[in-house]
Amino acid sequence: MGTASRLIVVLVLLGQLSFGQKAATPLDVKVKEFDAYILKAQKEWEVPGLAVAVVKDGNVILSKGYGIKELGTTDRVDSKTLFQCASTTKAMTAVCMGMLVDEGRVMWSDPVIKHLPEFQLYDPFVTREITIRDLFIHDTGLGNADFLWLLMDIPPDEMLRKMRDVKPTYSLRSGWIYQNIFYVAAGKVIEKVSGKPWNIFVNERLFKPLGMLRTFPTTKEASEENRTKPHDRIEGVITVIKHTNADAVSSAGSVWSSIDDMAKWASVMIDSSK
C-alpha cells in the first residue's frame, strides 16, 4: 500500500535554542540547510513529488511541497496537496479505538467476538481467544491475506467471512506477520461500539477536532484535483501508475491527507495526545 510519490512527516530534533529575538537566525539557517538536503535527496532518489513537515516543541517550523504531482506535468506539489497515507491510517484507527477504551465502551482485553459475534477464524480456539488488542499488533498467527482485497472485488464483511478459511501459519501470539484484514475487523468493532461507520467516526472524533480539514478517510472522499498520482520504477524508468484503492480495507489504509494536516497529527502524537 502506498505511492512512490511520498508523503513524509519528518520530526527533527534541532539543537536547544533560545526562542528570544536572536533565536530566529540560527533556526532559519538550520531550516534552510534541511531544505537543501531535501532537494538533493529528491534528485538522487528520483522522487517526482513529496511533502515534508518539521515539528519542534509543538510548532511547525517547515511545511512544504517539493516537485510535481505527476510526471509530464508542471502541476506543483504544495503543502495542501493530498497524498495517500496508506498504513499511517492504522495509527489513526488505533487512536479511535483508544478513545472508546478511555470512555469505557470497550476494553483492549475484550474478546473480538464479544462485539462481533459473527467473527470466526479457521481455528475455533483463536476465534474464542483473540482480543481487541490482537487486532492491532499482528500476532494472531494468520498469514498475510491481502489477496482478499487486492485481487478480489468483495465488500469488507465478505472479506471477514472468508478469514475463516485462512489457515494459521503459527499459533496465536507466537510470532508476527503483517495483517491488514484485522484492522478491517477493528474498524467494524469501532462501528459496532460507537454506532457510526469507521470513516464517519474518524472524521468526527479525530480529523475535525484537530483542524485536519484536508484529510479524508477514503479515496472516494478525497476525489479532487490537488492530489498526487502514484509512480513506480518500471524497467528502470519512473512511471505514472494506477492508484491502489484501499477503500475496501479503509481502517487499515485508505486515508488521504496533506502535509499541513499531517503536521497537526504529528504535533498531537509527539505531545502524548494531550
Secondary structure, 3 states (H helix, E strand, C coil): CCCCCEEEEECCCCCCCCCCHHHHHHHHHHHHHHHHHHHHHHHHHCCCEEEEEEEECCEEEEEEEEEECCCCCCCECCCCCEEECCCHHHHHHHHHHHHHHHCCCCCCCCEHHHHCCCCCCCCHHHHHHCEHHHHHHCCCCECCCCHHHHCCCCCHHHHHHHHHHCCECCCCCCCCCCCCHHHHHHHHHHHHHHCCCHHHHHHHHHHCCCCCCCCECCCHHHCCCCECCCEEEECCEEEECCCCCCHHHHHHHCCEECHHHHHHHHHHHHCCCC
